[in-house]
Amino acid sequence: MIGRFEVLSVATDLSLSPDVVEKDYVLGWILAGIYAHPVLSPGWMFKGGTCLKKCYFETYRFSEDLDFTLASRDHVDSGFLTQAFNEVAAWVYEQTGIQIPADQLRFDVYTNNQQRPNCEGRIYYNGPLGRAGSLPRIKLDLTADELVVLPAVERQVNHPYSDLPEGGIVARCYAYEEVLAEKTRALGERSRPRDLYDVVNLFRHGEFHPAAVTVLDVLRQKCRFKNVAIPTLGALISARDELIGDWEAMLRHQLPVLPPFESFWGELSHFFDWLESGAPPVVLPTAPIAAGEQVFQPFVGQLRREGVRGSSALETIRFAAASRLRVDLDYVSEDGRRSTRRIDPYSLRRTSTGAILLYALRADNGQSRSYRLDRIQGAAMTGESFTPRFVVELTPGTTTARGSTSAALSTASIPPVQRAPSYRTQRRARTRTGPIYVYECPICQKKFRRTTRDAHLNPHKAPGGWPCSGRTGYFVEAKS
């Protein structure tokens, strides 16, 4: 488990509450536990806003829930889920030290409007920040009655923390076109700000090149299955005032800076034109590139782990670019003068000498500028929108780097998916600081090691292999 200092450091970099960052960290490991579980992994498909943040876009709104579509209705059962997540909790604890108390797992099965069983789960945890009192929680939304049109895909989970396991973390999730269709259906059905935010962002990220005909076909099937009308811009206009009223309340806590509502609402007409006509969206030109440079698309977590100077400001810059917001750059020039420059950010470049440059346009006169990443002292998002003149290339992707020469150079992007080692045999070496507390089960005498003074025992088996009912241990010793 990472330390408290790392959570606070990331929270400072992203201008977010430490609680939000800690939850994002724990979400990653719960996803790892689900993927590693031999029964859950094959039939659970990750979806929703958290899927976009963790599996598609490093720079995105933070979310609080885990949404899954389950292939088997047999899994929508509180007894089955309690047992399965007892095992997930034990696995996560073994890998990281994150505590998920088994006695606080909650799974409430209910019948939806179509008279089919759904489930809302609550997972309480004690992570790097530590808690004295009530624990924070993660909500699980589980359904087995969604129509899934496209095959699920396996994608690497973005986990920008120092304990990223070898081979990364993987999740089975909805295909990109399916996510966009699902979000469009949700926008038309419930008209929530986060759905508007997601649809526009999915549409803006052209590097995935979803085909409009595919998205529209999936959308039609989903709307037919739900017995709802296919969303149109005209139908959404009546919900505009409601969206404006809820924009800040429903999104502000998930974003470093809340972008203006109009910058997202105004994009909807372009989205529906593309969706309904099937014509490819207007493609902006790529920004000019100097000799010896290449577009560079690393993950922020990668740069942070490598100690690259200026990387702490990069997440802010990327988020601003994705939201089409201008940035106030705190910058030290070559002669040592420090000043603030307001810019429109577009891309990172790596030079032939290894320097990393931020390519941008000055907000006051539109002139192009390059800023060395190691001279950026800080970055602050403004509430001022800009209309891109070039393709924004700040999102890590799987495309080949664009350079000024004919040689194709690979970007630092999503590594290839690797299946996790066996659920029962994978063990992760962890660097520990501080004492280890040893507790013994009073029934079977099995010993448990803890990084904190916690007498709670996870479900376990006695040395002879039979299930032990011991749930509270007694303190034996503390080892340094």
N, C-alpha and C positions, 0 to 999 in steps of 0.2 A: 504494500500500500504506500502511495506517495505520502509525503509529509504535509503538515498544515501550511508550511511556508510556500510550497509549490502551488497549492490552491489559492492562497492569498496573492501570490505573484501573478498567476494567470488572471485572476479576477481584476487586479489592478490594470494589467495590460488591456483587458477587454472592456473596462469600465462597467463591470457587472458585479452583482452581489456574490460574495464567496459561496453562499448557499446554492446559487444557480450553478456555479462551476463545479462544486462538489457533487451535485446531483448529476451533472453531465458525466463526470468521472465514473460514478457508480453505475450509471446507465450502460456505459461501455462494458463493464465487467459482467453485468447481468445478461447483456446480449451474448457475451462470450460463454457464459454458463448455459444459456438456452441452446446455443449452437453446438456446444459440446455434449449436450444431453442426448443419449441414443434414441429416446422416444419422442422428445419434443422437436428436435432438429429437423427431421424429414418432412413434417407436415405443418410447421408454423411459418407463416409468411409475414415478415415485418412490413409495415406500411405507415402512412401518416407523416406528420410534420417532423417527428423525431427521426424517422427513416431518412428524410431528405437531409437533415443536419448530419446524421451519423454516417450515411452511406453514399450520398451523392455530392454534397457541397460542404466543404470545410467551413466556409464562411456562410452562416445562415442563422436564422433565429433559433434561440435555445428553446427546447420544449421540455415538458414535464411528464409526459405520458409515454407508454409503450403500447402501440396498437398492433394487433396481430389478427390475421385471418387464419383459422385452423381448418385443416383438411378433414379432420374427423370430429363429428359431434360428440363422440365419446369423451373427448378431452374437456368438454364444457361441463365439468362435474367438480364440485368443490372438494370432494375426497381425493380424486385423482390429482387435482391441481395442488392441493396441500402437500401430498406426498412428493410430487415431482419437484416442487419448489423447495421443499426441505432438502432434497438432493442438490438442487441448484445452489441453495444457500451454503451448504456444506462445501461444495466445490469452490465457490467464490471465496469463501473464507480460507480454504486451503491454499488457493493461489495468491491471495492478496492480504488477508487479515481483515477485510471488510466484514462487519458483523451484521447479519440479517436474522434477527431473533425468530426462531420457528414458531414461538407461541404468539407472535404478532402478525403472522400471515393471515390475510383475509381474502376470501373469494366468495362473492355474492352472485349467484346465478339468478337470472330473471328472464322473463319472456318479453320479447320486443313486440312491436306493432304487428309483425307478421306471424306472431304466435310461435316464434322460434327461440330457442335458448341462447342467451348471451351471458357474458360474465364480466363483472368489474372486480378487479383484484387490487389489493393494496399491499405493497412491500415496504416495510419499515427498515431503516438501515442506520448504522453508526459508522460513518466514514472518517476521512482524515481530519475534519474539523473537531470531531469528538462532541458528544452531547451529554449534558447532565439534565435529565428530565425527558420530556416527550421527544421522540425521534422523528426526523423528517421521513417522508414517504414518497414512493413512486407509484403512480396509478397504472394498472394494466387494463386495457380494453380488449376483450377477446370475443370474437364472433366466429361462428361456423356456418353462417348463412349468406356470406357475400359471394357474388359471382366473380370469379377470377378468370379473366379471358386469356391472358398471356402467361406463358410459363414463368415461374419464379426464377430469379437470377441470384447468384452468390456474389456479394460485394464486400470489399474490405471496409471495416468500421473505422471511421476517423476517431482516433484516440490520442490526442496530442499531449500525452503525459509521459513521464520518464519511465513508467513501468510497462510500456507497450511490450507485449510478449513477442518472442521470436516467431516470425511468421504472421504476426498481426492478429487481429480479431476479425472474424467473418460473420456475416448474417445472410440468411436467405430472405430476399425481399421482393417486393413488386418490381416489375420492369418499369423503366422510366415512363413509357407511354401509358402504362396502366396507372401509375401514380398521378400523372397529369389528368387523365380522364376521371379518375376517382375524385380528385380535388375540384375539378370543374363541376361534377355532379353535386358535390357537397356545397359548393358556392351557390348553385341554383336552388338547392333544397333548404339550406339553413341560413345563408347569407351572413357568415361570420367574417370578421376582419382577417383572421388568420388564413382563411381559405382564399380571400382576395390576394393577400400577400403571397401565398404559395403559388397560386395560378400564374400571377404575373412574373414571379421569379423563375418558375419553370419555363415559361415562354421566353424570357430574356436569355436564358443560358443556352445559346444556340450551339454550343460545342457538342451537345448530345444529338442534335439534328433529328428530333422526333418527326415522323411523317404525319401530316395533318389527317390524311385519310385513315391511318391506323388509329390515331387518338379518337377521331370522330366515330369510327366503328365500335371501338371499345366503349365510348361514352354512350352510344345508342343502346348497346346491349345492357349496360349497367342501369340506365334509366328505365328501360323496359322491365328489367328484373325488379326494380324498386317501385315500378308503376308511378313514375314521376315524369314530368315534361323535360325535354332536353333544354338546358339553360340557353338563353339568348341575352344579348345586351339589353334589348328592349324590356325583357322581363325583369332584369336586375335593377333597372332605373328606379323602380318603386321602393327598392331597399336601400337606396343611396343614403338617405338621411339616417337610417338606423346604423349603417356601416360607419358613417362619420361619427355618430355618437359613441360607438363602442371602440373606435380605432385605438385610442390611447389606453383605455382601461384593459383591453384584452391583449395588447401587444407590447406595451411599454416595458414591462418587466422582463420580456424575453429578448430585448434588443438593446445594444449599447446606446443608440440614438434612434428615436422614432422618426422614420422618414415621413414627409408630407403625404397626407391621404391622396391628394390630387395627382401626385406623381405615379401612383399605382392605379387609381381609377382611370386616368387618362390613357393608360396602356391597354385597357380592356377592349377598346374598339379595334385596335390592331390585332389583338389575340383572336377575337371572334371573326374578323375578316379573314385571317389565316385559316382558322378552323373550318369555317363554312365554305370558303372558296377552294381550299386545298392548294392554293398557290403558295410557293415558298415565301417566307417572310423576307422583307427587304434586308439585304446583307450589307452592313457598313464596310468600308474599306479598312484594311489593316494599317496600323500606323507605320510610317516610314522607319527603317532601321538602319543604323550606321554600320559601316564595314567592320567586320570582326566581332559583331554582337549577335546574340541569339536570344529569343524569347525564353524566359526561365519561369517555370511554374512549380516551384516546390511547395510542400506542405509547411505551414507555419510551425507545427509541432516538430518537424524534422530540423528546421533551422534553430528553433529554441533549444532542442536537445544538443545540437552541435555548438551552441554558444555563439552563433553569428550575431555580430553587433547590429543593432537596428531592427532585429526580428520582432522585438516586443511591440513595435509600432505597426508592424505589417498587417496584423489581424484587423486593426482599426481601419487601415487604408483599404484592405480588401472588402471589408463590409461596406464602407462608404461607396466604393466603386460599384458593388453589386446593387446598392440602393440608389445609385446615381446621385450621390451627395458629394459636395465639395469638401476638401480637407484643408485644415490649417496645419502646415508642416513646420515644425520647429527644427531648423536646419543650421548647421555650421558649415560655412563655405571654406574653400581651400585656404584662404588667408586668415581663417580663425574667427571671422565675424559671424555672430549668431543672429538669426532673424526668423520671422514667421512669413511663410509663403502660402498663399491660398491657391490650390491647384485642383484640376480635374484629373484623377489618376486613371491610367490605362493599362500599364504592363510593367513587369520586371524584365530586365535584360542582364545577361552575363557577358562580360567582355572577354577578349582573348587572354587577358591577364588575370581573370578570375574575379574581378570586381563585380558587384551586383548593383545595378542601377534601377531606379524607379523612373519610368517614362511617364510624363504628364504634360498637360497644357496649363499655362498660367491662366487663372480665372479672370484677371483684369484685361488682358490683351490677346489671349488665345495663342500665344507663342509657345512652341514646344521647348521643354526643358528635361534634363536628366539629372537625377539626384542620387548620389551614392548612398546606399543603404546604411553603411557604417557611419555616415555623418548625420543621419536623422536622429535627433534627440527625442522626438515625440511627435505624435499626430493626434489631432482632435477633429472629429466629424462636426460639420456645420449643419444647419437646417436648410442650407441653400442647395437646390437641385441643379443639375446640369444635364444638357442633352448631348449624348455622346456623338462625336464626329468620327470616331474610329471604333473598331471592335474592342471591347474591354476584355483583356486577356490575363486577368489577375487570378482567375479561378484555377486551381490545380485540375488537370484533366489527363486524358490518355492520348492526346494528340502528339504529333511530332513537333519539336520545337521549330519555329520559323526563324531562319537566320539570313544573313546577308550573302552567304555563299551557297553553293549547290549541295554542300554536305549536309545530310540530315542528322540532327543531333537529338537524342531522346530527352524528354523532360523528366524531372524528378516527380513522378506522379504515383498513382495508386499501384502498389506492388501487386504481382499476380496472387490470386486467391490460393491459399493453402489450407487444406482441411486440418482442423485441430487434432492433436494427438488424442488417444483414447481417453474417454471421460474418466475412467477409473484409474488410469495410470499416469496421466499428465501431472507433473509436479513442477512448480516454478520456484527456482532459487530466489530468495529475497534477502536483501541486505537489511538487517535489523539494527535498530539503535535502542538503547535502554534495556531494562530487564525483561526476562521472559518469566511469566507466572504459570506455575504448574498446578493444575487441579486434577483431583482423582474422583472417578465415579464411585459412590459409596456402595453400589450394587455389584458391579463387575470388576472394580479396581483398575479399569483402564485409565491411563493418564492423558491429559489434554494440555497443550501448551497455548498460552495466551499472551498477547502483547499488552493487554490491559487487565485490570482486576475485574474479571467477569466470570462468575461462577456458573453461568448458563451453559448447559451441554447440548450440542446438536444431537439429533437422532443418530444412534450408533449401534454397532454390534459388539457383543462381548467377545473375548478372545476365542471362545468356542464356536462363534459364528451365529449364535442366536441373537435376536433383537433384544436390546436392553432397554428397560423402562426408565433408567436413571436420567433425570433432567437437570439436576443441580449437583455440582461437585463441591468438594471441600478443598480448601487451599492446602497445598503441600509445601511449596517452596518458591522462592524467586531466584532465578539464575541471571547473572550479569552477562 
